[in-house]
């Protein structure tokens, strides 16, 4: 990408999109195109096509998506599959019709089978049943990356896909009902500390293993891939490091300085027992993460404190 190229970041106010915008700006890209939902509804095909026709975007980071944690995915599966399919279909087809030079589609590692062999390699996609609690979201994301693959195969479009592992950091969703595990824990422990609670209750057994990637590292990997990768197969983005949910809770309790007890409600679901992606492909291309989990949790908590203060 040239520094003055017209670069559209779809979903720039979310966790992923905002990090990509920060990375592009820090690296000297001067023509970053963004639109808030009120000005451009990407589920609206006509509005999406008008945007591409008017702006003639050259590069697209497709980070716009309807996202949420286990509870949200379980409660609103129809909303998740419809919104994400609509966004993907509209943006990818418009990018093709208006001859975008390159598009990067961002998926999620929830696309992989629930009981996939670990660490999860890119070729394990579609080799087994999905995790039931986020099946609707996963199916939509699988459709998006396959769509990019087939547009590349049929038309030669330079559309690529990446699959980040569990992300966290600035502009995350910290809502207790609809957020992912790490930001939800930060909010829970902080609230418990402020209220001087004796304990914090968490879902499940605490035994599942998870990998976490600081969102600014993810953004750096995305810009790297946009500049250095043009393959048909999607690329995992991860750290190669995993912790149990219990270990994560202890790390967050330490950062937040909550002194009470952690209680696991074993009547609630755990989700996928283990989800570690193989980042060997990305590492072989020359990219590795920089922010380790302890540092990242500290950064995320500091941002959370600023956000509630403001």
Helices and strands as residue ranges (DSSP letters): E 7-10, H 15-26, E 32-33, H 45-55, E 59-62, H 70-75, H 77-97, E 102-106, G 109-111, G 122-124, G 132-134, H 135-155, E 159-164, E 166-168, H 181-194, E 199-203, E 209-214, H 215-228, E 235-237, E 242-244, H 245-256, E 261-265, E 274-275, H 280-285, H 293-309
